[in-house]
Amino acid sequence: MRKIERQNDDIVVALSDDDIDLIITSLRETLEALEDWEFETRTGFKRGEIERFLEQVQSLAKHDT
């Protein structure tokens, strides 16, 4: 992973295929391993937020050519 630049509240980074795989795998495992009652406390995010973010990452990975 390499930081490219910072734009206001956004950080632009370059990710390798391995970086993307790590993010996807980690998010999937988090979604599977944590119960609903503990999810937000342990992650700081609602389950739906993580599910949407995972979908976005997967979509970017699929469309990257």
Backbone as a ProteinNet text record, in pm:
[ID]
protein_1_A
[PRIMARY]
MRKIERQNDDIVVALSDDDIDLIITSLRETLEALEDWEFETRTGFKRGEIERFLEQVQSLAKHDT
[TERTIARY]
85.3	0	90.1	46.1	125.6	32.8	62.5	-16.2	22.5	-77.7	-55.5	-67.4	-179.3	-201.3	-316.9	-329.6	-442.8	-522.8	-655.6	-745.6	-855.8	-844.8	-942.2	-953	-1070.2	-1090.6	-1060.3	-1015.2	-986.7	-837	-797.7	-659.5	-661.2	-582.2	-573.9	-456.2	-485.3	-380.8	-379.7	-265.7	-252.7	-245.3	-330.5	-335.7	-299.2	-221.7	-189.7	-305.8	-303.3	-405	-404.7	-286.6	-277.3	-339.1	-321.7	-383.6	-535.8	-588.9	-733.6	-784.2	-712.3	-751.4	-751.9	-653.4	-646.4	-767	-803.1	-918.1	-1047.1	-1067.7	-1189.2	-1198.6	-1091.6	-1091	-1116.3	-1053.3	-1070.3	-1213.7	-1271.1	-1409.5	-1507	-1487.1	-1573.5	-1565.9	-1444.9	-1425	-1490.1	-1476.8	-1539.3	-1690.7	-1748.2	-1893.1	-1941.5	-1862	-1900.7	-1877.1	-1770.8	-1728.6	-1803.1	-1846	-1906.2	-2058.3	-2113.2	-2258.4	-2312.3	-2439.4	-2501.5	-2488	-2505.7	-2505	-2368.5	-2260.8	-2126.9	-2063.2	-2126.7	-2063.3	-2021.2	-2114.9	-2084.1	-1987.7	-2000.7	-1909.9	-1766.6	-1747.2	-1611.1	-1549.8	-1632.9	-1578.1	-1591.7	-1691.5	-1718.8	-1807.2	-1855	-1939.9	-2061	-2168.7	-2285.4	-2255.7	-2317.2	-2295.4	-2325.1	-2432.6	-2468.5	-2363.1	-2296.7	-2189.9	-2074.3	-2038	-1928.4	-1969.1	-2093.8	-2141.8	-2137.4	-2179.9	-2176.4	-2031.8	-1943.5	-1803.8	-1741.2	-1769	-1717.9	-1766.6	-1893.3	-1946.3	-1873.4	-1844.6	-1773.1	-1631.7	-1562.4	-1425.9	-1427.6	-1522.3	-1532.1	-1563.7	-1649.7	-1684.6	-1563.5	-1486.8	-1365.5	-1266.8	-1252.7	-1158.5	-1200.9	-1331.2	-1382.4	-1364.6	-1377.5	-1373.1	-1233.9	-1137	-999.4	-934.5	-903.5	-838.7	-720.8
-116.4	0	123.1	221.5	343.1	463.6	560.5	683.8	770.5	815	898.6	1045.9	1081.4	1220.5	1229.4	1343.9	1372.6	1486	1465.8	1566.8	1591.1	1701	1733.2	1617.7	1553.5	1441.7	1306.1	1304.7	1180.2	1157.2	1030.3	990.6	899.3	932.3	853.1	757	626	524.8	432.4	371.7	267.5	134.6	39.7	-90.2	-199.7	-294.9	-410.3	-509.2	-607.2	-712.1	-782.9	-805.9	-869.8	-783.1	-651.6	-560.3	-571.3	-572.5	-583.5	-717.3	-824.7	-956.7	-958.2	-895	-888.3	-814.5	-703.4	-625.3	-706.4	-766.7	-844.5	-962	-1036.3	-1152	-1110.8	-1003.3	-956.1	-911	-839.8	-794.3	-911.8	-1007.7	-1126.3	-1201	-1220.2	-1291.2	-1216.2	-1086.1	-1004	-1019.1	-1014.4	-1028.6	-1166.4	-1269.1	-1404.7	-1432.7	-1379.3	-1417.4	-1345.7	-1223.3	-1145.3	-1157.1	-1171.7	-1174.5	-1031.9	-1019.9	-887.7	-802.8	-864	-787.9	-727.1	-783.6	-733.9	-657.9	-663.3	-614	-467.6	-379.9	-236.8	-199.7	-265.5	-238	-273.6	-385.3	-432	-366	-324.3	-266.3	-114.4	-60.7	82.6	117.4	14.2	32.8	-58.3	-17.5	-104.3	-211.2	-328.5	-440	-397.2	-323.6	-278.9	-189.5	-108.7	-21.9	-106	-208.9	-297.1	-375.7	-422.3	-496.2	-408.8	-283.9	-192.1	-162.6	-140.8	-114.1	-235.5	-354.6	-476.7	-486.8	-460.1	-462.8	-363.7	-245	-144	-190.3	-247.5	-295.4	-409	-502	-612.7	-563.1	-462.8	-407	-340	-266.9	-204.6	-310	-416.8	-522	-592.3	-611.9	-678	-592.8	-461.6	-371.8	-319.5	-362.7	-316.8	-399.6	-333.4	-405.4	-327.4
0	0	0	-76.8	-90.7	-90.7	-4.4	-0.9	-119.1	-193.6	-311.2	-273.1	-211.3	-170.4	-73.1	-12.2	75.4	13.4	3.9	-51.8	50.4	125	229.6	328.3	335.6	427.7	364.5	239.5	169	157.3	169.1	144.2	22.1	-77.6	-199.6	-184.3	-199.1	-184.9	-305.4	-329.3	-431	-357.2	-395.3	-331.4	-430.7	-386.1	-470.2	-465.8	-553.7	-550.8	-415.7	-360.2	-228.7	-119.7	-128.3	-31.5	-38.3	-158.8	-177.9	-123.9	-153.7	-102.7	50	110.9	256.9	313.4	253.9	300.3	286.2	170.2	146.2	242.5	258.3	347.2	492.2	535	672.7	699.2	604.9	622.6	624	535.8	534.6	666.7	716.5	843.3	959	959.8	1064.1	1060.4	940.2	925.8	971.3	947.8	985.9	1133.8	1190.1	1324.8	1437.1	1412.9	1520.5	1520	1639.5	1657.3	1645.7	1611.5	1596.7	1722.6	1840.5	1965.3	1997	1943.3	1973.3	1857.2	1743.4	1620	1629.4	1658.7	1659.1	1772	1884.9	1997.1	1960.8	1895.2	1864.6	1742.3	1646.8	1523.6	1515.6	1584.8	1574	1455.3	1386.2	1268.6	1277.4	1212.8	1201.1	1095.7	1113.3	1020.1	875.8	853.8	719.2	656.6	737.5	685.3	633	708.3	665.6	541.7	538.4	420.8	296.3	306.9	191.8	149	246.4	214.2	144.3	194.3	131.8	-12.4	-35.8	-172.7	-262.5	-209.8	-288.6	-322.6	-225.8	-249.2	-351.6	-335.6	-430.8	-571.4	-580.7	-711.1	-776.3	-698.6	-752.6	-800.2	-724.2	-760.1	-888.7	-907.4	-1027.6	-1152	-1136.9	-1252	-1282	-1206.4	-1225.8	-1336.1	-1446.5	-1558	-1608.3
[MASK]
+++++++++++++++++++++++++++++++++++++++++++++++++++++++++++++++++

